[in-house]
Amino acid sequence: MARSLSRFGAAAKMPFLPLGLAFSAGILVGRLAAFPSLWIAPAFSAVFVFALAVFFKNRLRGNLSLTVLLILFFLMGIFRLAAWKEKHLSNPLLAHLPIIADTLKGEIRSVEETYRVRAVLALRELVRDSVALEISGQILLYFPYQYPRKIVPGQLLSLRKARIEPLPERRNPGQFDYGEFLRWRGVIAMCRLADSLQVGVEPAAASFSAENRLFYPLRQKLIGKLEAHFPPAAAGFLKALLLGVREDLGRETVEDFQKAGVMHVLAISGLHVGFVALIFYLLLSFLPLYFKHRNLLVVALLVVYMFLTGALPPVARATLMAAFYFVAINLERRGAVFNYLFAAGLIILLFQPQQLFWVGFQFSFAAVLAIVYFYPKLQAQADRLLEYLENEKWRHRLTRWLIAPFLVSLAAQLGAIPLAMHYFHKFSLVSFLLNLPVIPYIGIIVAGGFLCLLLSFLSPVLTDLFANLLSFLIAVLIKLVNWAANLPTAYFNIAAFGWLEILIYLSLVLLLFHFKNASLRKIFAAACAFFVVAWGAIHLFKTPYFNLLLLDVGQGDAALITTLQGQVLLIDAGPAGEYGSAADAALIPALQYLNKQRVHKLFISHPHLDHLGGTFRLLEYAKVDSVYLPPPLPLADAWNDSLLKALKRFQVPHRLLNPGDRVVVDEETRVYSLGPFSEALETADSARMNLNNYSLALLVNHRGHTLLFPGDSEREAEAYLQLWQELLKSDFMKVGHHGSITSTTEDFLALVNPEYAGISAGAGNKFGHPSPQVLKRLAAYGSRIYRTDREKAVWLRLKKGKWERVLWE
């Protein structure tokens, strides 16, 4: 290929760069525009035949030949993605979901063990009503909690009464789309098993797979060695660092590394592959091997390591680049790093075109591309500054041990920063300096980890000795990162960083580093100015509205309100549990989507976990100015006490609201407390006091438009709220207690008479919320009903005195 491209000038030196870009552009266009297969195949064939005529008959030369070749690779990209989607995502089963199979058979492809074992199951057969159908496709299978048996790749399972469901949808603005994440990994549906008796293991042997028979067992054996010799925290850290298994990393550790901008060291990347290659090379240098044979052996060992770690995108990219590098040495040919990089990318995308949309793939290639592009330019500037240092010996030492590592880290971050702000909404300041000690430190830990794994097969006593030392080093690193992450202004939360912002960033970077021609710089500066003005017009001059966002937090409550003057109100914060919080799933993504990093006023209706659970995580993320709670409870409550302790720890002032109290939000917005009445609790036996009836009942008034939030108030509390008579009349009512039959009585509803009614309930909840009787009552009053269990998050906007529904998807 290089010979065929020799007449293309600059392209001949780096042929894979234009070809890789054209192929990637085809994949991108293939996703944005669904081309019919009938169109792709003839177009691809025509260009392919034309390209063959060009090269074999040599009729076209130079740029025209290159253009034809690029068009060919562009169409190849479109065709390759269409073929992948046809094979993995176009499944007739999807039209019939959800479906309950009498028997479902399939082969385990991969396993992940967290709080609940889950696996990717390749379907083979579905039996329903005594009819057996051969089916294909992959589903995500959740096993019952605390499943007792071992699940390994390659097992053939027979599942009884398995319910196959569609992939989850994004249910709130800004929320991570887990269904889309799974879809681009070839998973078409999911299945949750409730009982271990539903699972049967077939005795038949599965098809041979190197992953099943070799790499997975070896990976599990090495994991067992780490768990046997290291404490849980250190073992989880090393499993992530050496084997790419991140399930046992603590959440606080992950968040600290994200805030400090050194999260990349916890994911196996080119940095780790470089360390591993160096270790292999040094070990093999002690053997009497010809250097070309040693190079090939290093490549072979790196390929084994790549599959051992699951062939993650950064590892695959680094392994392929290392292979090209060592092969080039053996062939005594010097290649360009850009060529290696794009050749690796092209090979990966030929096999798995969907990886172009994986975050790990994008980060890996962006970081390396930035190092290759920016490092020489940064180094040239550093060399000019070092000329003032007359001592050549010190100049060399500074360059080798301090400046070069810093510039490599800086160059990588220049490429990764826009992606980090886009996907993770964080910009770290400390990362620029913290990477200097962390990267070599990680090299020591990687080498120590491999040494311990090697010793574990030879001497358990020596392994324990080195494991204790390595555990101490890991603990020191974790404390260092935690300290850095908690420094003032260590990082900034970036509410929103979209593709327009990324385009502005790249334009400014190119303006600073690329264009040397004065006229081109002026043209590009004008383009940058245009982008900045466009960004300002979009973000700074956007018309503000009064918004109500009833979030879908499952079986719980959370309503986010923004006013014309930029005030953010949150009424309840949704549930939380051992394995997740509404703050991470809905509140924080919604705040980021709205470009908000601050909650001015947080109202907690009552101390039940489905209303206050998300508060604890929210306090860690956003600045909360003040919190409003119901009056002191006549009985002790564990969740109430936990909340008060958290508010004290984060130094957030709180106020107890009584009926008749008023909270001034801004010049046009007020919040009135209508309840609770202490008498409502006394309607029940003191031993069975109903905290639902001690909910704050809030009336939000903005320019005469009113919204009522009665919390979980039931009929006893509603009877007291009716004392407010015509003051209860509201445009919108959040229906009490998730639409339970115990709330929204006829008399109460007659006074409120809402035009819009929002019901916050979890899809398929075990309580049967909302009650059909409540729905009938609301319909009888002509209320337009919005349900989060069916419609996901509900967004209403007050525009020119009228409410309108905002379609946020």
N, C-alpha and C positions, 0 to 999 in steps of 0.2 A: 504493500500500500504506500509506503514512504517513497518507493521508486516511482509509482504512478503519480504521486503528488509532487514530484521534484520540480515540475514546471510551474508550480503554483507560488513560487517565491517564498514568502514568510510562512505560508501554511505548511510547506514541506518540513520545516524544522519542528513544528508542533502539529502534526496532522490530526491528532485526536481532539485538539481543542475545538476547531470549528465543527467537526463531526459530532462530538459530544454535545455541544450547544444545540446543534440542529436537531439531534435525536431528542434531547430534553425538551426543546420547544415543541416538538411534535407531541410528546406525552402531555405537556401542559395544555396545548390546544385541544387534544383529544379528550381531556377532562372538561374543559370549559364548554366545548361544543360537541354534542353527541353525534358523531358522524355515523350514518348507516353503513353496515358492513358491505352492502352492495356497491357503495361508492368508493370505499377504501380499496378494495381488492383490485378493481380495474385501474384506478389511478396509480396505485403502487406498481402494478405489473407494467403499465405503459412507461413509467419513468425508469423502471429497472431495465427494461428492454432497451430503451433509449440510451441509458448509461452504459450498457454493455457495448452497444454500437459505437459509442464515443471512444471507449477505451481500447477496444479491439481493432477498430478501423482507423483510430487516431485522426479523426476528422475535425475534432474541436480541440482547441488548446486554451491554456491559461485560465482566465477568470470564468469563461463560459463553462468549461469542463467542471471547475470547482462548484459553480452554481448548480449545475445538474446534480452533482454528487450530494450537495447539501440538501437539495430538494428531495432526493432519494432518501436520505437519512431522516429528514423531517417527516416524510410519509411513513417511513419505517416506525418512527416513534408513535404516530397516530395508530398505525396498524397494530403495533405490539401491545399498546394499552387496551385497544378494543378487543384483541384476542384474549388478554388476561381477564378483562371484565366479563367476556362471554363465558369463559371457563369457570370463573370463581363467583361471580355475582348474579349472572342470569340463570336463575333456578326456578323451575315451575312450582316448587314447594312454597315459594314466597307468596304466591297468590292465595294460598289456603290457610295462612297463619292467622290466629293461633290454632294449633291442631294437637289433639291428644292421640298418641299412637298406642295401640295395644302392646306392640313390641317395637323397639327401635334398636338397630344394630349398627355398630361402627367401630372404628379403630382409633385409639388414643394417639394423637400426634405430638402433643406437648403437654406438660403438667406444670402448674404453678401452685405452690403450697404457701398460703398466707393464713389469715384467720379462718378461711374456708377453702378447701381444695377445689381448684377449678382446672379444667383441661379443655384443649381443642380436640373435638371428636370429628373424624372424617366419616361421614354417613355412608352406609352400604345398603341397608334394607329397612323398610318401614312396613309394618303389618297393622292393618286396620280392618275391622269387620271381616276377619279371616282372609283378607286379600293381601298378598305380599307384593310389594313394589320395590324394585331396585332404584335407589336414589343416590345422589352425589351431593357434594358440598360439605362445608365445615361449619360446625356450630360450637358455641362456647357452652360448656357443660359445668354447672355448679353442683358439686356433691353435697350431701347433707352435712350440717355442722358436725364436727368431731367424727368424721367418717373413719371407721376403725381399720380398714384394709389399705394396703399399699397400692397406689396407682402409678403405673409406669408407662412410658410411650411404647407402642406396639401391642398393648393389650387389646383384645377384641371384647367389647362389652355388649350385653343384651339388656336393654332397659325396659322395664315394664311400666305401663301407664305414664309415659313421659310426655309432658306438655311442652311442645316446641313453640316459642314465642318470637315475635319480631324483636329486632335489636332495639335498645332503648333510644329514645329521642332526646334532643336537647330541650329541656323543659323551662328554662329561664334564660333571659338575655345574658349573653356573655359566658354562659356555662360551657364547660368542656363537653364536646360532643363525643361521648364514649362510643355511641353506635357507629359514627363515622370513622372513628379510630379503628374499631374492629373490622369494619367493612373494607378498609384499605389494607387489612391483613388477611383478607380472603374469608372472613367469618360472615355468614349470612343470617344467622339466627342464634337464639340462646335457649337453654333449658335448665331449669332449677329443680333439683330433686329434693324431696322432703324426707324420704325414708330410705335407709340403707338397704331394705329388702327389695327396693326397686332395681338394684344393680346386680347383674349377673355377669360373671367373667367366663367367656367362651374358651373351651379347651383348645380350639383350633389355633394353629400358628399363624401369626400375621406375616405380611410380606417383609422380606429382609430390608433392613435400613441400617446404615452405619450409625445414625443418631440413636436408634433404639438399642442396637446390640453392642455398640462400642462407646460412643461419646456420652450418652446419658448415664450409663452405669459408672463410667469413670468419673464423670462430674459429681455424681452422688457419693462416690467413695471419697473423693477429695473433700467434699462438703462435710462428710462424717469425720474426716481427720481434723479439719479446722474446729468443728464443734467439740471434739473430744479434748483438744489441747488448749483451747482459748475460751475465756469467759464470753457470755452471749454478745456483749456489745462489740468486742474486738473480733469475734468470729463473724458477726454480721458485716462488719466493716471490710474484712478480708475477703469474704464471699463476693461482695460487690466489686472489690478492687481487682481480684485475681480471676474470678469466674463469671462475672457479670450477673450474679444472682443478688438482686437488691431488695428482696422481700423482707429481710430482717434488719434493714437499716431503720433506726429510730426516726420518727417524724421530726423531732427537734433537731437531730443531727442534719437531716436533709435540708430543713429550713435554714439552719445556720450557714451551711455551705452555699445555699442559694443566695442568701443575703450578702454573704462575703464575696460572692462572685467567683467561687472556686468549685462550683458544682461539677465541673468537667472532670475533676480528678476522681470523683466517685463512680464515674461511668468509664468502662473500658474504652479507651480511645487510642488514637495514634501515639499519644504519649506513652501509654502502657505497652503498646506493641513495640515501640522503640526500646523501652527498657527490657522487654522480653527478648527481642532480637539481640540486644547487646549481651544479655546473659547467655543465650544460646551460643553466640559467636565466641565469647570468652571461654566457655566450657569446651567447645569443639576445638579451640586453638591448642589445647593440650594434647590432642590426638594427632598422630602422624598422617595428616590428610593434605592432599593437593588443594590449594586455596579455592580452585573452581569447584571441586567436589564439596568442600566445606560450605561454600556459598549456597549450593543447591540443597545441601542438607539443612542449612538454616531456613531456607524457604520452605522445605517440607515440614519442618517442625513448626514453623509459623502457621502453615495451613492447618495442621493438627490442632494447634492452639485456637485458631479461628473457629473451627467447628466445635471444639470443647467449650467455648464460651457462647455458643449459640449463633455464630456468624452474624453478630450485630453489625449494623452499617459502618460504624467507625472502625471496627476491627477488620471487616472485609476490605474497606478502602485502604487502610494502612498495610494490610497483608499484601494486597495486590501491588501497591506502590513499592513495597520492599522487594517483592518478587521481580518487578520490572528493573529495579535498581541493581539487584545482584546479577540478574541475567545480562544486563547491559555491561556490567563489569566483566563477566565471563566472555562476552562477545567483543570486549575491548572497544565498546562504543559508548560515547557520552551522550546522554539524553537530557532534555529539558524537564524540570520538575513539573511544569504545567502539563507537559505531554503525559507524564506518568499519572498525574492526578485525573485528567480527563479520560485517559484510557481505562483507569480503574472504575471511574463513574460510568462509562459507557458499558463496560462488561457487567457491572451490577445491574444496571437498568435493562440490559438485554434479557437478563434472567428474571428480574423482578421490577418491572417498570413502575409499580405502585410505590416503590421506595422513594421516588422523587417527592412524595407528599408526607414522608415521615420526618418528624422533627429531628431525630437523631442523624439521619442522612444529611439534612440541610445544615445542621450545626457542624458536623464533621467536615464537610466540604467547604463551608464558608470559612472555618477557622484556618484550614490548610491553605486555601486560596489567598486568604489575607496575609498569612505568614510569607508565602512566596512573593506576593506583590509588594507588601509594605516594608518588609524587613530591609531589603537593599536600600530603599529610599530613606528609612529611618537611620540606618547605619551610616549612610553618607553624611547626614546631618550631624550624627554623633562624632564622626571622625573629624569634621571641621572644628567642633568644639574642643576635641582632645588635642588638637594641634597646639593649644595654649599650654599644655602640660609638656614640659621639656624632657622629663625623665621617661625615656622610651620603655624602660622595664616596667614602671608603674602604669604606663599607658596600656601596655599589653595585658597586665594583670587586671586592670579595671575593665578592659574590653572583654576579656575572657570570662571573668567570674561575676561581673556585676552588670555591665552595660548590655552585653549580648543576650543573657537570659531575660533581662528586663525588656529589651526590644522585641524579642520573640513573643513574650507574653503580651506586650502591648499590641503587636501586629495581629495576633490571634484574636484579641478582644475587640479590635477595631472591626473585624469581620463578624464577630459573634454578638456584639452589642445590640444591633437592631433586632436580631432574632430573639434575644433574651428579653428585650423590652416588649416585643410583639407577643410572644408566647407566655412569658412568666411575669411581665409587668413589673420588672425590677431593673434598676440601674445601680450598680455597686461602685462606690468610689474607692473603697479599701482594696478592691481586687487588683488594682494596678501594682500596688506594692506587696500585697499578701502573696501573690503568685511567686514572687522571688524566693522566699523560703519554702513555700509549700511544695513546689514542683520537685526540687531535689529531695525534699523530705519524703515525698511519695515514692520516689525512686528507691530510697533506702527501705521503705516499708514493703514495696513490691519484691525487691531482692530478698529481704528477710522472710517474707511470706513463702516464696518458692523454696528457700532454704529449709524452712520448717516442714513444708510438705515433703521434701526429699528426705529429711531426717526422720520423719514419722514412719517411713518404711524400714528404717535402719535401727534407730535407737529412741524409744519413747522417753527415756530420761533426758537425753540431750534435747529432744524436741520440747519438752516442758520447760527446760532452762531457757532456751531461745524464745519460746512462746511468752514467758513472763516478761522478758525484756521488750519484745515486740508489742505486747499489750500495753506496756508503759508508754512506749513511743506513740502508739495510736491514741491513748488517752491524752497525752500532751498535745497532739495535733488537734484533737477535737476541742480541747479547752482553748487553744490558741484561736481557732476559727470562731468559737463561740464568743470569745472576748472581742475579736475584730468585728463580728457581725453586730454586736451590741454597742459599739462606739457611736457617739452622736454623729449624725449625718453619714454613717457608714454606707447607707444605701438609701435610695429613694424609690417609693412605689410609683410606678408609671401607670396612670389610670387607663390610658388608651394609646396604643402606638400601632396605627394601621399601615396599609400599603402606601398611602400617600406620604406619611411620615418617613417610611423606609426609603421612598424615592427621593425625598428631600435630603435625607442623610447621605445616601449614595452620591447624589449630585454635589453636595458640599465636599465630600471626601475626594471625589474626582477633581474638583476644582482646585483643591489644595495640593494634591499629590501628582496629578497626571498631566494636565495641560501646561506645556511650557510656551507654546505659541501665544503671543499677546492677543491676537485677534480671536483665537479660539477661547482663550480665558474670558474675554469680554462676552462672547456669545454664551458661553456656559454660565457665566455670572448672571447674565440677564435671565437665563432659564431658571437658575436657582432662585433669583428674586421673584420670578413669576410663581414658582412652586410655594415659596414662603407666603406670598400675598394670598394665593389660593387657600393655603392652609389656614391663614388668619381669617379669611372670609368665611370659611366653613366653621371654624371653631370659636372665633371671637365674636362674630356678628350673627351667630345663630339666634333665632327668636326664642326666648325662654317661654316655657309653658308650665302650668301647674299640672304635675303628673301624679297619678296613683298607680303603683305597681303591686298587684296582689301576687306575691311570689308562690311558686309551687314548691313547697318544702315537705311534701308528703302529708302524713297525718300530723299536722301542726299548723301554726299561724305565723305569718310574717308579711307585713305590708310596708312598702317603701314609698315615701311621699317626698317630692321635691317641689319647692315653691318658685315663684317668679324671681325672687331675690336670692335664690341659690341656697336656701336652707334645706337641709336633709333631715327628714323625720323617719324613724323606724318604729313601727308598732308591732311588738313581739319579734322574736329572733329565731323562731322555728326550733325543731328538735335537735338533739345530739345523742350519740351513743358511743359504744366502745370502738366502732369501726368507721365513724364519720360524723360530720356536723353539717347542719344546714348552712352555716356560715361559709364553709368551703364549697359546698355544692351550689348555693344559690345567692347568698347575701353578698359575698365578696365579688363574685363574677358580675352581679348586677351593678354594684357600685363602680366597678372598673368599666363596664359597658356605658354607664352614664357619666364617666369621667369624674367620679367623685372619690375622694379619699378620706372624707370626714363625715361623721354622723353628728349633727348638732344636738338632736334630742332623741333619746331612746326611751320608749314607753314599754314597760313589761306589765301585761295585764294581770298575771297571777303566777305564783311560783310552781307551775307544772312544767316538766321537762320539755314538753312539746311546744312551749311558748318561750322559754328562756334558755334552752339548751345551747343555741348558737351564740349566745352572748359571750361566753368564755373565749371562744375562738375569735369572735369579732373584735374583742378588746385588744387582742394581740396584733391585729392587722390595721385597724382604722383608729383614728383619733375620735373619741367619743366625748363630747363636751359635757353632757349631763344626762342623768338617768332618772326616770320617774316611775315610782312604784305605788302599789295600793297601800292603804293604811296598815299599821302594825297588825300582824295576825294574832288572834287570841290563842294560838297554839304554836308550838315550835314546828319548824319545817326545815328539813335538811337542805333542800334546794335553795330555799330563801337564804339560809345562813351561808351557803357556798357562794351565792351571788354577791352578798354583802362583803364577804372576804375578798372576792375578786375585784370589786369596785374599789375597795380600800387599797389593794395591791397596785392597781393601775392609777390610783389617785383621781378617780372619777367621782365628782360630787353627785349625790342623789337626793331626791325630794319625795316625800310621801304625799300623795294627792287624796284629798277628801272630796265628797260631793259638793259641787259649787265652786271648786278651785278653778283658776284660769291660768293658762300658760301662754304667754305672748311669744309667738314665733317670729313674726316680722310685722311690718305696718299693716299688712292685709290679711294675716293669718293668725287665728287663735285656736287653742285647744281647750275644751271645757271638760272637766271631770263631772260626769253625771252619777257615778257610782264608784265603789260599792257602798251599800247601806249595811251597817253592822247587823241590823235586824235580820238580813237575809241569811246570815250564817246560823242564827239562832232558831231558824225554822227546822233544823235537823237536830238530832241527838248530839250532844257535845262530843261523844266518842266517835261520831261519824260525820264530823263537820265537812261540808262540801266546799272545797276551795274554788270550784267553778263559780259558785255564787259570790265569791269575794273578788271577782274580776273587776279591774278598772273598766268602766264604760266611758268611752271617750267620744266627744263630738268635735270634729275638725271643721272649722268655718273659714272659708276663703272667699272673700267678696260676696258673701251671702249664699254661697254654695256649700252644702253641708255633707259630711261623711260620718257615719256612725259605726263605731267599733265596740260592740258589747263584750268582747272576749269570749269566754265560755259560759256566760251568764245563762242560768236555766230559769224555768218558769217562776220560781220563788223570787229570784233577783229581778226578773222582768216585771213582776208585780209592783215592786218598789220603784223601778225606773219609770213606770207609767205615771208616777206623780208629776213628772216633768211635762206631761200633756203635749201641747202643740210644739214644744221645743224639740221633741223627738223627730219631727218631720225632716227627712233627709233625702238628698239626691241618691246617695249610695249607702248601702248597709252591708257590712261584713256580717254574714249570717252567723248567729251565735252557735258556739259549740259544734262547729264543722257540719251544721245542718242536722244535728241530732233531734229526735222527736221530743226531747226534754226542753227544747228552746224554741224561739220564734212562735210564741203562742198567738192565737187569733187576735186577742185584745191588744197585745203589744204591736203586732204587725199593722193593725188598723191605725195606730198613732204614727208609726214610722212611715208607712206607705212609700217605700223606696222605688225610685224609677229603675235603679240598677241594684242587683243583689249579687254579692260575691261569696262563694262557698269554697273554703280552703279545706280540702280533704285529700287523703292519699288514694291513689288508684287501687281499686280492689281491696280496700281496707276491711279488716275483720269485723268492724262495728256496723257495717252497712250504711255508713254516712255517704251522702245525705239521705235523710228519711224521705220516702215517697210522699208522706203526708205534708211535710214541710214544703216540698217542691210544689204540691198542689195549692197550698195556701199562697205561696209567692205568685204562682201563675194566676190565681184568682184576683190578685191585686194588680195584675198587669206588669209585674216587675220583670225586667230582662235579666235572666239568670246566667251567671258565669261560674263555671266550676273548674277548679284547678285539676281535679282528677281526670277530666276529659279534655279540657282546652289548654292545659299547661298554664304558664303565668299569664295573668290578665293585666293588660296595660290600658288605663283610661287617661285621656288627656283633656283638659279644659281649654277649649279654643274658641275665642270670640263668644264666650258665655254659654257654650254648649259642649257637652261631653261627647268625645269620639273615641272609638277603639283604635289603638295603635297595634298594627301587625308587626311585631318585632323580628320575626323570622325572615 
